[in-house]
Amino acid sequence: MSTPVDDPLSRERSHLAASRSALRAMREDVEALDISDVTANWVNAEVLARQIDERIKALADLSDTPLFFGRLDYLHAPGSEQAEGARGERFYIGRRHVHDADGDPMVIDWRAPVSQPFYRASKQDPMDVALRRRFGYTRGDITAYEDEHLSDPAEAARTSKLLQQEIERPRVGPMRDIVATIQPEQDEIVRSGLSGTVCVQGGPGTGKTAVGLHRVAYLLYAHRERLARTGTLVIGPNRSFLHYIEQVLPALGELTVQQATVEDLVARVEIKGTDEATAAVVKGDARMARVLRGALYSHVTMPTEPVVVVRGSRRWRVPAYELEDIVRELLDRDIRYGAAREALPQRIAHAVLVQMERSGEAPDDRVQDAVARNSAVKAAVKQTWPAVDPAKLVLRLLSDAEFLAAHAEGILDEDEQKAILWAKPARSVKSAKWSAADAVLVDEATDLIQRTHSLGHVVLDEAQDLSPMQYRAVGRRCTTGSATVLGDLAQGTTPWATRSWEEALAHLGKGDAVVEELTAGFRVPTDVITYASRLLPHIAPGLTPVVSIRENPGHFEVREVSGAADVVAACRESLRHEGSTGLIAADARVPELAKALTDAGIPYLGPGEETTQDTRLTLVPASLAKGLEYDYVVLDEPSAVVDGEPDERTGLRRLYVALTRAVSGLTVTHAAPLPDQLTA
């Protein structure tokens, strides 16, 4: 029996099929392009070929991903007078733009201005939208739709069931985009301008990471040419996290955004060692920038001898006092050490040229360049403003107590200086056991010598765990651009964790940034976030607790167990449900639980490895849980998670992170007593 022609679902399926066909035609048109006659040389050909290849990839039709997820029927045509009876236009909202053979749009990019009411229109402010339709999908095929008649006063406002289902949909594999479920307060941040820096404070499940990634996608849409020149970068806390989020932007058609950790950015020396917490805190303190600057510029010495330049039969003498004036002027200009060093021979040469002109000669720029390269000038520059290797500078500071004391006086006290001095000085840069904090110091020293390249926009996720010196390292990458800073003060788990966003943004060099707070929880069930929020008064007093807006309360249970076998049993129970399961445990307990899972014949993955339908369990050390989400979580021994950190506050914050990784259900298993803060 055929489906009636006027069946709405049938019509929508037909539009989906036609849109997919149009997208395929768009891709085939690009694949058929012949560039052999339009490129002047092989370099242009390579660039154009790469651009075409990226365009082809961006036009890929992902069969399991809905091409469009919504529809807007406007009351009036855009820009027309709102006359009674005027008929508006209909737009399908999707992940990318699709047009037919005549160039007419079949799907509108979610980032286009005409799509904005899909996210922001309401009964109170319909934004000229008569109808908003959401679509339900199963493996890429439309299976349902849901309508909101925003301009009909007789229809009461209600919660979208399809929206709730999409938010609560089980998760297998890497992070997905939230383009179909962006909420009004999230959309405001996503569409904020390129020129300003935005800091998003968001508790677990508020979607701050997704908001940051979608903001990048929006900015690339709205400012594509500018960002194509200047570049964009997403910075995450670790490789597991980056692997988890890496498919979000490609799913939105954006393939050019680079991803890195802070360690990747500052990888100028090989990391071979680790620091005690006390040393790491001092090395990460912003005062170290002053110590480094003083140590670097201590290499500049005032000239005591004149420079004598011999050219032919003439000798030109620049006295020491004039050389000193040149050096002091360069110091007062506060330009980079290396730039000043490059300018010094030209300034000396200019002084010689002035003397030549006074004697009646007419030297030109070629003469000045020749004088600047004169051996006497080179020798004076080497003596006065020597070249400095940034890694060797840091090596000397951390190895030479007298050198450190000379430049840390009045900045670091004696105990702090002792804390960062290496017990066994390294012989060379290559043999040194550099720590992650040392690498940041080398990066700071490098920037003092030569300016770091600035990008157009940087997204910094899980920012609350960065030290002031790490903030400075990130800030150097966007001095002429903007940033999106994402984090949660309650989830800071480093000894140097951020105390306030105002302080952090100052270190980043973005003190005028706007701080936005997301408090509506879309991912974490009500019972789970309520339980975890018991810790907030102890870890982040004054921070607004997340309020879950989930209709489904989710599964929550605290279960006393007798050993690892009971923890494995809890995992088996979670795996009976659809979706992913994460077993989170204190790092020290991971080997025991890994053995128990293997003995029980349950396959499992490590953090960052992609789950499949056959292997849906991930064993996660608590130290790597941040930023990850699973449908169901079994949290092993909360007290062990707390005890695994150097102090109680950091341990409770680590526990807060672990408790809030669940999207649908949480089982807390414990043999030891629970922390008092959870039972109070």
C-alpha positions in Angstrom: 0.0 0.0 0.0 1.5 3.3 -1.0 1.9 6.2 1.4 -0.6 9.1 0.7 1.1 12.0 -1.1 -0.1 14.5 1.5 1.5 12.6 4.4 3.8 15.1 6.1 6.4 12.5 7.1 6.5 11.2 3.5 7.1 14.8 2.2 9.9 15.4 4.6 11.6 12.1 3.7 11.3 13.1 0.0 13.0 16.4 0.8 15.7 14.6 2.7 16.3 12.3 -0.3 16.4 15.2 -2.7 18.8 17.1 -0.4 21.1 14.2 -0.3 21.0 14.0 -4.1 21.8 17.7 -4.3 24.7 17.3 -1.9 26.1 14.5 -4.0 25.8 16.6 -7.1 27.7 19.5 -5.4 30.4 17.1 -4.5 30.6 15.7 -8.0 30.8 19.2 -9.4 33.9 19.9 -7.3 35.5 16.5 -8.1 35.1 17.3 -11.8 36.9 20.6 -11.6 39.9 20.9 -14.0 42.5 23.2 -12.7 45.2 22.5 -15.3 44.6 25.8 -17.2 44.0 28.1 -14.2 47.2 27.8 -12.2 50.3 29.8 -13.0 52.8 27.5 -11.4 53.1 24.3 -9.4 52.9 26.1 -6.1 49.5 27.6 -7.0 48.4 24.2 -8.4 49.3 22.5 -5.1 47.4 25.1 -3.0 44.4 24.9 -5.2 44.4 21.1 -5.3 44.5 21.0 -1.5 41.6 23.5 -1.2 39.6 21.4 -3.6 40.4 18.2 -1.7 39.3 19.9 1.6 36.1 21.1 -0.1 35.3 17.5 -1.3 35.8 16.2 2.2 33.6 19.0 3.6 30.8 17.9 1.2 30.9 14.3 2.4 27.4 12.9 3.2 27.6 11.0 6.5 24.9 8.4 6.1 24.2 8.1 9.9 24.2 11.8 10.4 21.0 13.8 9.7 21.5 16.2 6.8 19.0 18.5 8.4 17.4 18.4 11.9 14.8 21.2 11.8 12.6 23.4 9.8 11.5 27.0 10.2 8.3 28.4 8.6 8.4 32.2 8.7 5.2 34.3 8.8 6.7 36.8 6.4 9.5 36.9 3.8 12.7 38.3 5.2 12.9 42.0 4.7 9.2 42.3 3.6 6.6 44.4 5.2 4.6 42.3 7.6 1.3 42.7 5.7 -1.6 40.6 6.7 -1.8 37.5 4.5 1.9 37.8 3.4 3.4 34.3 3.0 6.8 33.7 4.6 9.5 31.3 3.5 10.4 27.8 4.7 13.9 26.8 5.6 15.4 23.5 6.5 18.2 23.8 9.1 21.2 21.5 8.9 24.9 21.1 9.5 25.9 22.6 6.1 24.5 24.5 3.2 23.0 22.4 0.3 21.6 23.9 -2.9 20.0 22.5 -6.0 21.1 22.8 -9.6 19.6 26.3 -9.9 21.4 27.5 -6.7 18.3 27.6 -4.6 18.9 26.5 -1.0 17.5 23.1 0.1 19.3 23.1 3.5 20.5 26.2 5.3 23.6 26.1 7.4 22.8 26.3 11.1 25.2 29.2 11.4 23.4 31.5 8.9 21.5 34.4 10.4 18.2 33.1 9.1 18.7 29.9 11.2 19.1 31.8 14.5 15.4 31.7 15.4 15.6 27.9 15.4 17.6 28.2 18.6 16.2 31.4 20.1 12.6 31.8 19.1 10.0 31.3 21.9 6.4 31.9 22.7 7.4 35.2 24.3 9.5 36.2 21.2 8.5 34.2 18.2 11.0 36.1 15.9 8.4 36.0 13.1 8.4 32.2 13.1 5.0 30.6 12.6 6.2 27.0 13.0 9.4 25.3 14.3 9.7 21.6 13.4 12.2 19.2 14.9 12.9 15.9 13.3 13.6 12.5 14.9 16.1 10.2 13.2 17.1 6.6 13.3 20.4 5.9 11.6 20.1 8.9 9.3 16.4 8.3 8.3 13.6 10.5 9.4 11.3 8.6 11.7 9.3 11.4 13.5 8.7 15.1 13.7 7.4 17.5 16.3 5.9 20.9 15.7 5.8 24.1 17.8 3.4 26.8 16.6 5.2 29.7 18.1 2.8 32.4 16.8 -0.4 30.6 17.9 -1.5 32.0 21.3 -3.8 29.1 21.7 -1.0 26.5 21.8 0.7 26.2 25.2 4.5 26.2 25.5 5.8 22.7 26.1 9.1 20.8 26.4 10.1 19.2 23.1 10.2 15.4 23.6 12.5 15.0 20.5 14.9 17.5 22.0 15.0 15.6 25.3 15.5 12.3 23.4 18.4 13.8 21.4 20.0 15.2 24.6 19.7 11.8 26.4 20.6 9.6 23.4 23.1 6.9 24.4 26.7 7.6 23.5 29.0 5.2 21.8 32.2 6.5 20.2 33.6 10.0 20.3 31.9 13.2 21.3 29.1 14.3 18.9 28.1 17.8 17.9 25.1 19.4 19.7 24.0 21.4 16.7 20.4 20.1 16.9 20.1 20.8 20.7 21.8 24.2 21.2 19.9 26.2 23.8 19.3 30.0 23.7 21.9 30.8 26.4 24.4 28.6 24.6 23.6 30.1 21.2 24.3 33.6 22.5 27.9 32.5 23.4 28.3 30.5 20.1 27.4 33.6 18.0 29.4 36.1 20.0 31.7 38.2 17.8 35.3 37.4 16.8 36.9 40.5 18.3 36.0 39.7 21.9 37.3 37.0 24.2 34.6 35.0 26.1 35.2 32.9 29.2 32.6 30.3 30.0 32.2 29.0 33.5 30.2 25.8 33.3 29.6 23.0 35.7 29.4 19.3 34.6 27.0 18.6 31.8 26.3 22.3 30.9 27.8 21.8 27.4 30.7 24.2 27.7 33.0 22.1 25.6 30.4 21.7 22.9 29.7 25.5 23.0 33.4 26.3 22.5 33.7 23.9 19.5 30.5 25.2 17.9 31.7 28.8 18.5 34.8 27.9 16.4 32.6 26.5 13.7 30.4 29.7 13.8 33.4 32.0 13.6 34.9 30.1 10.7 31.6 30.6 8.9 31.2 34.3 9.7 34.9 35.2 9.3 36.3 32.5 7.0 38.7 34.7 5.0 40.3 36.3 8.1 40.6 33.1 10.0 42.0 31.3 7.0 44.9 33.7 7.1 45.4 33.8 10.9 44.5 30.3 11.9 42.5 28.7 14.7 43.5 26.3 17.5 41.7 24.1 20.0 43.7 23.4 23.2 42.7 20.5 25.4 44.1 19.0 28.7 45.5 15.8 27.2 45.6 13.5 24.2 42.6 11.4 25.4 40.4 14.4 25.5 41.5 15.7 22.1 40.8 12.3 20.6 37.3 12.3 22.2 36.3 15.6 20.7 38.2 15.4 17.3 35.2 14.4 15.2 32.9 17.3 16.3 34.3 20.0 13.9 34.7 17.7 10.9 31.1 16.6 11.3 30.2 20.3 10.9 32.3 20.6 7.7 35.3 22.3 9.4 38.6 20.5 8.7 41.2 23.2 9.2 41.2 23.7 13.0 44.3 22.4 14.7 44.2 20.6 18.0 46.9 20.5 20.7 47.7 20.3 24.4 49.7 23.0 26.2 52.6 20.6 26.3 52.5 20.4 22.4 52.7 24.2 22.2 55.8 24.5 24.4 57.6 21.4 23.1 61.0 23.1 22.7 62.8 20.7 25.0 62.2 17.0 25.6 60.2 16.2 28.7 62.1 13.6 30.7 61.3 14.4 34.4 58.7 15.5 36.8 58.5 18.1 39.5 57.4 17.9 43.1 54.2 19.9 43.7 56.1 22.6 45.5 58.5 23.2 42.7 55.8 23.0 40.0 53.8 25.7 41.8 56.8 28.1 42.0 57.8 27.4 38.4 54.2 28.0 37.3 53.9 31.3 39.2 53.7 34.4 37.0 56.6 35.9 39.0 58.9 33.6 37.1 58.4 35.8 34.0 60.1 38.6 35.9 63.0 36.3 37.0 63.5 35.2 33.4 63.4 38.7 32.0 66.0 39.9 34.5 68.2 36.9 33.8 68.0 37.4 30.0 68.7 41.1 30.1 71.6 40.7 32.5 73.6 39.6 29.4 73.4 43.2 28.1 76.5 45.2 29.2 77.2 48.8 28.6 80.1 49.6 26.1 83.3 50.8 27.6 85.3 51.0 24.4 84.7 52.9 21.2 84.0 51.2 17.9 86.4 52.0 15.1 85.3 51.2 11.6 87.9 51.3 8.8 86.7 51.9 5.3 89.4 52.4 2.7 91.8 55.1 4.0 89.3 56.5 6.5 88.7 55.5 10.1 85.3 56.3 11.7 85.1 56.3 15.5 81.9 55.9 17.5 82.7 56.8 21.2 81.6 54.6 24.1 79.2 57.2 25.5 77.3 57.3 22.1 77.2 53.5 22.0 75.8 53.5 25.5 73.1 56.0 24.5 72.1 53.6 21.6 72.0 50.6 23.9 69.9 52.5 26.5 67.5 53.7 23.9 66.9 50.1 22.7 66.4 48.9 26.3 63.8 51.7 26.9 61.9 50.8 23.8 61.0 47.4 25.4 61.2 45.4 22.2 62.1 41.7 22.1 65.7 40.9 23.0 66.4 39.4 19.6 64.8 42.2 17.7 66.9 44.8 19.7 70.1 42.7 19.0 69.3 42.8 15.3 68.7 46.5 15.4 71.9 47.4 17.3 74.4 47.0 14.4 72.2 49.1 12.2 72.0 51.8 14.9 75.9 51.8 15.2 76.2 51.9 11.4 73.8 54.9 11.3 76.0 56.7 13.7 78.9 56.1 11.4 76.9 57.3 8.4 76.1 60.6 10.2 79.8 61.2 10.6 80.3 60.4 6.9 77.7 62.9 5.8 79.2 65.6 8.0 82.5 65.1 6.3 80.9 65.6 2.9 80.3 62.1 1.7 76.9 60.8 0.4 76.5 57.2 1.7 73.4 55.2 0.8 71.6 52.3 2.4 74.1 49.8 0.9 76.9 51.6 2.7 75.0 51.4 6.0 74.4 47.6 5.5 78.1 47.2 4.8 79.1 49.1 8.0 76.6 47.0 10.0 78.4 43.9 8.8 81.9 45.3 9.6 83.9 43.0 11.9 84.4 45.8 14.5 80.7 46.4 14.7 79.9 42.7 14.9 82.5 42.3 17.7 80.9 45.2 19.6 77.4 43.7 19.3 78.6 40.3 20.5 80.3 41.9 23.5 77.4 44.3 24.3 74.3 42.3 23.4 75.2 38.7 23.0 73.0 36.0 21.5 71.2 33.9 24.2 69.8 30.5 23.8 66.5 30.3 25.8 66.9 26.7 26.9 70.5 27.4 28.1 69.2 30.4 30.0 66.6 28.3 31.9 69.2 25.6 32.4 71.5 28.0 34.1 68.8 29.5 36.3 67.8 26.0 37.5 71.3 24.8 37.9 73.2 27.8 39.2 72.2 28.9 42.7 74.1 32.2 42.5 72.7 33.1 39.1 69.1 32.3 40.3 69.6 34.3 43.5 70.9 37.3 41.6 67.8 37.5 39.5 65.2 36.2 41.9 66.1 38.6 44.7 63.0 40.4 45.9 60.8 38.2 43.7 61.2 34.6 45.1 62.2 33.9 48.7 65.0 31.5 49.7 62.7 28.5 50.1 61.1 29.1 46.7 64.5 29.3 45.1 65.6 26.1 46.8 62.4 24.4 45.6 63.1 25.0 41.9 66.9 24.4 41.9 67.9 21.0 40.5 69.5 18.8 43.0 71.9 17.5 40.4 72.7 20.2 37.7 72.5 19.0 34.1 75.5 19.2 31.9 73.7 20.2 28.8 70.2 21.0 27.3 69.9 17.5 25.8 70.9 15.6 29.0 68.7 17.7 31.3 65.6 16.0 32.8 63.2 18.8 31.8 59.8 18.8 33.4 56.5 20.1 31.9 56.8 23.3 34.0 60.4 23.8 32.8 59.3 23.6 29.1 56.8 26.5 29.8 59.8 28.5 31.2 61.8 27.8 28.0 58.8 28.9 26.0 58.6 32.2 28.0 62.3 32.8 27.5 61.9 32.1 23.8 59.2 34.7 23.5 61.3 37.3 25.4 63.9 36.8 22.6 61.6 36.4 19.6 57.8 37.1 19.3 55.6 34.1 19.2 53.2 33.8 16.2 49.7 34.8 17.0 46.6 33.0 15.8 43.2 34.5 15.0 41.3 32.5 17.6 42.1 30.0 20.3 39.8 27.8 22.3 41.2 26.8 25.6 39.3 23.9 27.3 39.6 22.7 30.9 41.4 26.0 31.6 41.0 25.8 35.3 43.9 23.5 35.6 46.5 25.8 34.0 49.2 27.6 35.9 49.7 31.4 35.4 52.8 30.6 33.3 50.7 28.2 31.1 48.1 30.9 30.7 50.8 33.2 29.5 52.0 30.6 27.0 48.5 30.3 25.6 48.0 34.0 25.6 51.1 34.4 23.4 49.4 32.4 20.7 46.5 34.9 20.5 47.9 38.3 21.3 46.4 39.8 18.1 43.4 37.4 18.1 40.7 36.4 20.5 40.0 33.3 22.7 37.2 31.2 24.1 38.1 30.0 27.6 36.2 27.1 29.0 36.3 25.6 32.4 34.8 25.0 35.8 36.5 26.3 39.0 35.1 23.4 41.0 37.0 20.9 38.7 40.5 22.3 39.3 42.7 19.4 40.3 46.2 20.8 40.1 48.0 22.4 43.0 48.1 25.6 41.0 44.4 25.5 39.9 42.7 28.7 39.0 41.3 30.7 41.9 39.3 33.1 39.8 38.6 33.7 36.2 39.5 37.4 36.5 43.0 36.4 37.7 43.3 33.8 35.0 42.2 36.1 32.2 44.7 38.7 33.3 47.5 36.2 32.9 46.1 35.3 29.5 46.4 38.9 28.5 42.6 39.1 28.0 41.5 41.1 31.1 38.6 42.6 29.3 37.0 39.3 28.5 33.3 38.7 29.2 32.7 35.9 31.7 29.5 33.9 31.1 28.1 31.2 33.4 26.2 28.1 32.3 24.2 26.5 35.1 21.6 24.4 33.2 22.7 20.8 33.1 21.7 18.9 30.0 23.8 15.8 30.3 24.1 14.8 34.0 20.9 13.3 35.6 19.3 15.2 38.5 20.0 12.6 41.2 23.7 12.4 40.1 24.4 16.1 40.0 22.5 16.6 43.3 24.7 14.0 45.0 28.0 15.4 43.5 27.0 19.0 44.5 27.4 18.0 48.2 31.1 18.6 47.6 30.7 22.1 46.2 30.8 23.9 49.6 34.1 22.2 50.3 35.8 22.7 46.9 34.3 25.9 45.4 32.4 27.9 48.0 30.0 30.4 46.4 29.9 28.7 43.0 26.3 28.2 41.6 25.4 24.5 41.6 24.3 23.0 38.3 20.6 22.4 38.0 19.7 19.5 35.8 16.9 20.1 33.3 16.7 16.4 32.4 13.2 15.0 32.6 14.7 11.5 33.0 16.1 11.4 36.6 18.5 8.7 35.5 19.8 5.7 37.6 21.7 6.4 40.8 22.9 4.0 43.4 25.5 3.9 46.2 26.5 0.2 46.8 28.7 -1.2 49.5 30.9 -4.0 48.1 33.4 -6.6 49.4 35.9 -6.6 46.6 36.8 -6.2 42.9 34.4 -9.0 41.9 31.5 -6.9 43.0 32.8 -4.0 41.0 33.0 -6.2 37.9 29.4 -7.3 38.6 28.3 -3.6 38.7 30.0 -3.2 35.3 28.1 -6.2 33.9 24.8 -4.6 35.0 25.6 -1.3 33.4 26.6 -3.0 30.1 23.1 -4.5 29.9 21.9 -1.0 29.0 22.5 0.6 25.6 25.4 2.9 25.3 28.9 3.3 26.8 30.1 2.4 30.3 33.0 4.0 32.1 34.7 2.3 35.2 36.4 5.2 36.9 38.9 4.4 39.7 41.8 5.9 41.6 44.9 5.5 39.5 46.5 3.2 42.0 43.6 0.8 41.8 43.5 0.5 38.0 45.9 -2.5 37.7 43.8 -4.5 40.2 40.5 -3.7 38.4 42.1 -4.4 35.0 43.1 -7.9 36.1 39.6 -8.5 37.5 38.0 -7.5 34.2 40.4 -9.7 32.2 39.8 -12.6 34.6 36.0 -12.1 34.1 36.4 -12.1 30.3 35.1 -8.5 29.9 36.9 -6.6 27.2 37.7 -3.0 28.0 39.4 0.1 26.5 41.7 2.8 27.8 40.7 6.5 27.8 40.5 8.1 24.4 40.1 4.7 22.6 36.9 4.6 20.6 34.1 2.4 21.9 32.3 0.0 19.6 29.1 -2.0 19.9 31.3 -5.0 20.9 33.5 -3.2 23.4 31.6 -0.5 25.3 33.5 -0.5 28.6 36.4 1.9 29.3 38.6 1.6 32.3 39.5 5.2 33.3 42.1 6.4 35.8 40.5 9.2 37.8 43.4 11.5 36.7 42.2 11.2 33.1 38.4 11.4 33.5 38.1 15.1 33.1 36.1 16.1 30.0 35.0 12.6 29.2 31.4 11.3 29.4 29.8 7.9 29.4 26.2 6.8 29.4 26.8 4.8 32.6 29.6 5.1 35.1 30.7 2.8 37.9 32.8 4.8 40.3 35.1 2.6 42.4 36.1 3.7 46.0 35.5 7.4 46.3 37.8 7.6 49.3 40.7 6.1 47.2 40.2 8.8 44.6 40.5 11.5 47.3 43.5 9.9 49.0 45.2 9.7 45.6 45.8 13.4 45.6 48.4 15.4 47.6 45.8 17.3 49.6 42.1 16.8 50.5 40.7 19.7 48.6 42.3 18.6 45.3 41.2 15.0 46.1 37.6 16.2 46.6 37.7 18.1 43.3 39.0 15.0 41.6 36.1 13.1 43.1 33.6 15.7 41.9 34.9 15.3 38.4 34.6 11.5 38.6 31.1 11.7 40.0 29.8 13.8 37.1 30.9 11.8 34.1 27.6 9.9 33.8 24.9 10.8 31.3 22.3 8.2 32.2 23.3 6.4 35.4 25.9 6.2 38.2 26.7 3.4 40.5 29.1 4.2 43.3 30.8 1.1 44.8 32.8 1.2 48.0 34.3 -1.1 50.6 36.0 1.6 52.6 33.9 4.3 54.2 32.7 7.2 52.0 34.3 10.6 52.5 32.5 12.6 55.2 31.6 15.4 52.7 29.4 12.9 50.8 27.6 11.5 53.7 26.9 14.8 55.6 
